[in-house]
Amino acid sequence: MSEANIRKQRIIDAAIEVLKESPIEDATVRKIATKAGLTTGAIYHHYKNKDELLFDVVKQSLQFTHRIAETVKDEKSSKKGKELLSEIVSEVAKRLSKVDEQKLHIQLLSDVIVRKSPIKKKYQSNYTNIINNTASLFDKSFEIENDEYKKAVAAILVAAMDGIAMQQALGVLPENLEKMTATFTSFFTESIPMYLKNHKG
């Protein structure tokens, strides 16, 4: 990882910590800079404004599909079928285990929607990429040619993760999060292959 990327990660981590302690409107660039041990100028070197920084905070929690998709595109990767799906749900479980980041994810997305932020189009584009990446993983896993089915199932999986994040934010999930996550991932591991197999056309 380059020094610039290390510094950006440091800024993102600091932003997450500040947002755990403060409402979005109080999470100033100055507070984030102080938490990161940097100047505000150092942050503005990487980000035009706070919205751009908060976009990266959300993006980081969602981008596991991009990483897996890039791995799958590599010709050396031989993973497919249940083995690949197992890797996907393993990454899903990691995301669901980050309770504070899950809550933050919902909070930031809600803020963007309510404020009609100009950065909303970036969020829309990012979500489209996540769904497309997830759909391409199903293509590699199960050799399904019907794009409509792949994208629909991908959208449902992404929506389910966001639903879990919302429930975490509201504090309505069972205390045994590990058991619930295992049920969640098992459900998708078993149901996705069956559904896509039955709708190849």
NORMO-V967287 format. One record per residue. N is the residue number from 1. PSI is psi in radians with two decimals (999 if undefined). Layout:
n=N psi=PSI
n=N psi=PSI
This chain:
n=1 psi=2.31
n=2 psi=2.85
n=3 psi=-0.64
n=4 psi=-0.73
n=5 psi=-0.61
n=6 psi=-0.74
n=7 psi=-0.71
n=8 psi=-0.72
n=9 psi=-0.67
n=10 psi=-0.71
n=11 psi=-0.79
n=12 psi=-0.79
n=13 psi=-0.70
n=14 psi=-0.70
n=15 psi=-0.73
n=16 psi=-0.77
n=17 psi=-0.75
n=18 psi=-0.72
n=19 psi=-0.40
n=20 psi=-0.48
n=21 psi=-0.39
n=22 psi=2.64
n=23 psi=2.76
n=24 psi=-0.77
n=25 psi=-0.42
n=26 psi=-0.13
n=27 psi=1.39
n=28 psi=2.81
n=29 psi=-0.63
n=30 psi=-0.77
n=31 psi=-0.72
n=32 psi=-0.72
n=33 psi=-0.76
n=34 psi=-0.78
n=35 psi=-0.63
n=36 psi=-0.18
n=37 psi=0.58
n=38 psi=2.98
n=39 psi=2.80
n=40 psi=-0.57
n=41 psi=-0.65
n=42 psi=-0.64
n=43 psi=-0.76
n=44 psi=-0.26
n=45 psi=-0.57
n=46 psi=-0.49
n=47 psi=2.39
n=48 psi=-0.64
n=49 psi=3.13
n=50 psi=-0.66
n=51 psi=-0.72
n=52 psi=-0.70
n=53 psi=-0.78
n=54 psi=-0.55
n=55 psi=-0.75
n=56 psi=-0.58
n=57 psi=-0.82
n=58 psi=-0.78
n=59 psi=-0.71
n=60 psi=-0.65
n=61 psi=-0.25
n=62 psi=-0.21
n=63 psi=0.15
n=64 psi=-0.54
n=65 psi=-0.61
n=66 psi=-0.77
n=67 psi=-0.80
n=68 psi=-0.73
n=69 psi=-0.71
n=70 psi=-0.67
n=71 psi=-0.75
n=72 psi=-0.62
n=73 psi=-0.43
n=74 psi=2.20
n=75 psi=-0.37
n=76 psi=-0.33
n=77 psi=2.19
n=78 psi=0.08
n=79 psi=2.36
n=80 psi=3.08
n=81 psi=-2.44
n=82 psi=-0.52
n=83 psi=-0.77
n=84 psi=-0.74
n=85 psi=-0.63
n=86 psi=-0.68
n=87 psi=-0.69
n=88 psi=-0.87
n=89 psi=-0.45
n=90 psi=-0.73
n=91 psi=-0.64
n=92 psi=-0.78
n=93 psi=-0.66
n=94 psi=-0.75
n=95 psi=-0.79
n=96 psi=-0.45
n=97 psi=-0.29
n=98 psi=1.33
n=99 psi=-0.82
n=100 psi=-0.71
n=101 psi=-0.58
n=102 psi=-0.83
n=103 psi=-0.75
n=104 psi=-0.68
n=105 psi=-0.85
n=106 psi=-0.73
n=107 psi=-0.80
n=108 psi=-0.74
n=109 psi=-0.73
n=110 psi=-0.72
n=111 psi=-0.75
n=112 psi=-0.75
n=113 psi=-0.80
n=114 psi=-0.74
n=115 psi=-0.10
n=116 psi=0.84
n=117 psi=2.49
n=118 psi=-0.28
n=119 psi=0.00
n=120 psi=-0.64
n=121 psi=-0.57
n=122 psi=-0.68
n=123 psi=-0.73
n=124 psi=-0.78
n=125 psi=-0.72
n=126 psi=-0.75
n=127 psi=-0.69
n=128 psi=-0.74
n=129 psi=-0.70
n=130 psi=-0.80
n=131 psi=-0.75
n=132 psi=-0.73
n=133 psi=-0.76
n=134 psi=-0.72
n=135 psi=-0.68
n=136 psi=-0.53
n=137 psi=-0.69
n=138 psi=-0.62
n=139 psi=-0.83
n=140 psi=-0.69
n=141 psi=-0.77
n=142 psi=0.08
n=143 psi=0.81
n=144 psi=2.27
n=145 psi=-0.30
n=146 psi=1.81
n=147 psi=-0.60
n=148 psi=-0.81
n=149 psi=-0.76
n=150 psi=-0.82
n=151 psi=-0.63
n=152 psi=-0.80
n=153 psi=-0.70
n=154 psi=-0.77
n=155 psi=-0.67
n=156 psi=-0.74
n=157 psi=-0.80
n=158 psi=-0.74
n=159 psi=-0.65
n=160 psi=-0.72
n=161 psi=-0.72
n=162 psi=-0.61
n=163 psi=-0.70
n=164 psi=-0.75
n=165 psi=-0.72
n=166 psi=-0.73
n=167 psi=-0.62
n=168 psi=-0.74
n=169 psi=-0.61
n=170 psi=-0.21
n=171 psi=0.57
n=172 psi=0.03
n=173 psi=2.75
n=174 psi=2.73
n=175 psi=-0.62
n=176 psi=1.43
n=177 psi=-0.58
n=178 psi=-0.76
n=179 psi=-0.73
n=180 psi=-0.73
n=181 psi=-0.71
n=182 psi=-0.70
n=183 psi=-0.76
n=184 psi=-0.90
n=185 psi=-0.65
n=186 psi=-0.72
n=187 psi=-0.84
n=188 psi=-0.62
n=189 psi=-0.67
n=190 psi=-0.64
n=191 psi=-0.59
n=192 psi=-0.89
n=193 psi=-0.71
n=194 psi=-0.78
n=195 psi=-0.83
n=196 psi=-0.60
n=197 psi=-0.67
n=198 psi=-0.14
n=199 psi=0.89
n=200 psi=-0.49
n=201 psi=999
